[in-house]
Amino acid sequence: MSAVAILVAAGRGERMGADRPKAFLDLGGQPLLLRSALAFEVAPSVQHIVAVVPEDETDVARGLLDSVTKLAAVVAGGARRQDSVLEGLKRVPDGFDGVVLVHDAARPLVDAELIENVVAAAAAVGAALPVLAVVDTVKRVRDGRVLETLDRCELAAAQTPQGFRFDLLVSAYEAAFRDRVTVTDEAMAVERLGSPVQAVPGSPRNRKITTAEDLAWAEGLVQAGAPA
């Protein structure tokens, strides 16, 4: 099944402490945004890529992504993640009935195999996302006090790309906006509809770059020969 990838890069990345949005920071000689786009460029199922960036970075992003042949559009994002994804959905080609992938551009070490696994699962079930098992003991805490210990066998850390049949994601977003609900990821919007979301194995390398320490970790992998 064909797919359209929406790369979300509209955040300012305050926790990084940099002077520009983190998706435009350098990793091994390439911006995070470009590294992410190139992973989708080589994924066989992906037909089009839409990049969603801060409004004042659209021209810069177009220049950075000039070599990406599958690039369909660069658009300005919104205040929240779901606002940015909505802008990306507006640029999905008319009549498209495949899988929409939503990916954090700040996960620059995603690979084509993971992308294709998500597409296959989303095509079969309707929605899918990669996850990693939680290895630490997890506590539920309120006001500085531990309330309980959660069963980590039922917990997982969500990654991207998250994949959905186009009509399902549109319906989920329409419901979230109608109900004035803020969702932290696309799967949450689909979960609200009661639709199943398939979990597929994620990758430790598919880590989100949030802090300077994360960037240094990724730089180490790139220098050691990790896939771009």
C-alpha positions as CSV (number, residue, x, y, z in Angstrom):
1,M,0.0,0.0,0.0
2,S,1.3,3.5,-0.8
3,A,2.0,6.0,1.9
4,V,2.4,9.7,2.5
5,A,4.8,10.8,5.2
6,I,4.2,13.9,7.2
7,L,7.4,15.1,9.0
8,V,6.6,17.2,12.0
9,A,9.4,19.7,12.6
10,A,7.4,22.8,13.8
11,G,8.5,22.7,17.5
12,R,11.0,25.2,18.8
13,G,12.9,22.7,21.0
14,E,13.4,24.9,24.1
15,R,14.8,22.0,26.1
16,M,17.7,21.7,23.6
17,G,18.8,25.2,24.6
18,A,19.8,26.0,20.9
19,D,19.3,29.2,19.0
20,R,17.1,27.6,16.4
21,P,14.5,24.8,16.1
22,K,16.1,21.4,16.8
23,A,15.1,19.9,13.5
24,F,17.5,22.2,11.8
25,L,20.5,21.3,14.0
26,D,23.4,19.5,12.5
27,L,24.0,15.7,13.0
28,G,27.0,14.4,11.3
29,G,27.0,17.1,8.6
30,Q,23.2,17.0,7.9
31,P,20.3,18.7,9.7
32,L,18.0,16.3,11.6
33,L,15.1,17.2,9.2
34,L,17.1,16.2,6.2
35,R,18.2,12.9,7.8
36,S,14.7,12.0,8.6
37,A,13.4,12.9,5.1
38,L,16.1,10.8,3.5
39,A,15.0,7.7,5.4
40,F,11.5,8.1,4.0
41,E,13.0,8.8,0.6
42,V,14.4,5.3,0.4
43,A,11.3,3.6,1.9
44,P,9.6,1.8,-1.1
45,S,6.0,2.4,0.0
46,V,6.4,6.2,0.6
47,Q,5.2,8.2,-2.4
48,H,5.2,11.7,-1.1
49,I,6.7,13.6,1.8
50,V,5.3,16.7,3.5
51,A,7.4,18.7,5.9
52,V,5.8,20.8,8.5
53,V,8.1,23.5,10.0
54,P,7.9,26.8,11.8
55,E,6.5,29.6,9.7
56,D,9.7,31.5,9.6
57,E,11.7,28.5,8.5
58,T,9.8,27.4,5.5
59,D,12.2,28.9,2.9
60,V,15.2,27.4,4.8
61,A,13.5,24.0,4.9
62,R,12.8,24.0,1.2
63,G,16.5,24.7,0.6
64,L,17.6,21.9,3.0
65,L,15.2,19.4,1.3
66,D,16.0,20.4,-2.2
67,S,17.6,17.0,-3.0
68,V,14.6,15.0,-1.7
69,T,12.8,13.9,-4.8
70,K,9.6,12.7,-3.0
71,L,9.1,16.1,-1.3
72,A,5.6,17.3,-2.1
73,A,5.3,20.3,0.1
74,V,6.8,22.4,2.9
75,V,4.1,24.0,5.1
76,A,4.0,26.1,8.2
77,G,2.9,24.4,11.4
78,G,0.7,25.5,14.2
79,A,0.8,26.1,17.9
80,R,0.2,22.4,18.9
81,R,1.4,19.2,17.4
82,Q,-2.1,18.3,16.2
83,D,-2.4,21.8,14.5
84,S,0.8,21.0,12.6
85,V,-0.3,17.6,11.6
86,L,-3.6,19.0,10.4
87,E,-1.7,21.4,8.1
88,G,0.2,18.4,6.8
89,L,-2.9,16.4,6.2
90,K,-4.3,19.3,4.0
91,R,-1.4,18.6,1.6
92,V,-2.1,14.9,1.1
93,P,-3.0,14.4,-2.6
94,D,-6.7,14.4,-3.5
95,G,-8.1,10.9,-3.8
96,F,-5.4,9.3,-1.7
97,D,-6.6,6.2,0.2
98,G,-3.4,4.7,1.5
99,V,-1.5,5.1,4.8
100,V,-0.4,8.4,6.3
101,L,2.7,8.3,8.3
102,V,3.4,10.9,10.9
103,H,7.0,11.2,12.1
104,D,9.0,13.4,14.4
105,A,11.8,14.9,12.4
106,A,13.7,14.9,15.7
107,R,14.0,11.1,15.3
108,P,16.7,11.2,12.5
109,L,17.9,7.7,12.8
110,V,14.7,6.0,11.8
111,D,15.3,3.4,9.0
112,A,13.3,2.1,6.0
113,E,12.7,-1.3,7.5
114,L,10.9,0.2,10.5
115,I,8.9,2.5,8.2
116,E,7.8,-0.4,6.0
117,N,6.8,-2.5,9.1
118,V,4.5,0.3,10.3
119,V,3.0,0.8,6.8
120,A,2.2,-2.9,6.6
121,A,0.6,-3.1,10.1
122,A,-1.4,0.1,9.5
123,A,-2.7,-1.2,6.1
124,A,-3.8,-4.5,7.8
125,V,-5.3,-3.1,11.0
126,G,-6.0,0.6,10.3
127,A,-3.5,2.1,12.7
128,A,0.0,1.2,14.0
129,L,3.0,2.6,15.8
130,P,6.4,1.3,16.9
131,V,7.0,0.8,20.6
132,L,9.8,-0.1,23.0
133,A,9.4,-2.2,26.1
134,V,9.8,-0.3,29.4
135,V,12.7,-1.7,31.3
136,D,12.6,0.5,34.4
137,T,10.2,0.0,37.3
138,V,7.6,2.7,36.8
139,K,5.8,4.5,39.7
140,R,2.7,6.6,39.6
141,V,3.5,9.8,41.5
142,R,1.3,12.7,42.7
143,D,2.5,15.7,44.7
144,G,5.8,14.1,45.4
145,R,4.3,10.8,46.7
146,V,4.4,7.4,45.2
147,L,0.8,6.1,44.7
148,E,1.5,2.7,43.1
149,T,3.9,0.6,41.1
150,L,2.7,0.0,37.6
151,D,3.0,-3.4,35.8
152,R,5.6,-2.7,33.2
153,C,4.6,-5.8,31.2
154,E,1.7,-3.7,30.0
155,L,3.7,-0.5,29.4
156,A,5.5,0.6,26.3
157,A,7.2,3.8,25.1
158,A,5.7,5.0,21.8
159,Q,7.8,6.1,18.9
160,T,7.2,7.4,15.4
161,P,6.4,7.0,12.5
162,Q,2.8,6.3,13.5
163,G,0.8,5.1,10.6
164,F,-2.9,5.2,9.8
165,R,-5.3,4.7,7.0
166,F,-6.0,8.2,5.7
167,D,-9.7,8.2,6.3
168,L,-9.3,6.9,9.9
169,L,-6.8,9.6,10.9
170,V,-9.0,12.3,9.4
171,S,-12.0,11.0,11.3
172,A,-10.0,10.9,14.5
173,Y,-8.7,14.4,14.1
174,E,-12.2,15.7,13.3
175,A,-13.4,14.2,16.6
176,A,-10.5,15.6,18.6
177,F,-11.0,19.1,17.2
178,R,-14.7,18.9,17.6
179,D,-14.4,17.8,21.2
180,R,-11.6,20.4,21.9
181,V,-9.3,17.7,23.0
182,T,-5.5,18.1,22.9
183,V,-3.8,14.8,21.9
184,T,-0.1,14.1,22.5
185,D,0.2,11.8,19.5
186,E,-1.9,10.7,16.6
187,A,-2.6,7.2,18.1
188,M,-4.3,8.9,21.0
189,A,-6.8,10.5,18.7
190,V,-7.5,7.1,17.1
191,E,-7.8,5.4,20.5
192,R,-10.6,7.9,21.4
193,L,-12.6,6.4,18.6
194,G,-12.2,2.9,20.0
195,S,-10.3,1.8,16.9
196,P,-7.5,-0.7,17.4
197,V,-3.9,0.4,17.1
198,Q,-1.3,-2.2,16.3
199,A,2.1,-2.1,18.2
200,V,5.1,-3.1,16.2
201,P,8.7,-3.5,17.5
202,G,10.5,-0.1,17.7
203,S,14.2,0.6,17.6
204,P,16.5,1.9,20.3
205,R,18.2,4.0,17.6
206,N,14.9,5.6,16.8
207,R,15.3,7.9,19.8
208,K,13.9,11.4,19.9
209,I,16.5,14.1,20.1
210,T,15.2,16.4,22.8
211,T,18.3,17.5,24.8
212,A,22.0,18.3,24.0
213,E,22.8,14.9,25.6
214,D,20.5,13.2,23.1
215,L,22.2,14.9,20.2
216,A,25.7,13.9,21.5
217,W,24.4,10.3,21.7
218,A,23.2,10.4,18.2
219,E,26.4,11.9,17.0
220,G,28.3,9.0,18.5
221,L,26.1,6.5,16.6
222,V,26.6,8.4,13.3
223,Q,30.4,8.5,13.8
224,A,30.4,4.8,14.6
225,G,28.7,4.1,11.3
226,A,25.0,4.0,12.2
227,P,22.7,4.3,9.1
228,A,21.9,7.9,8.2
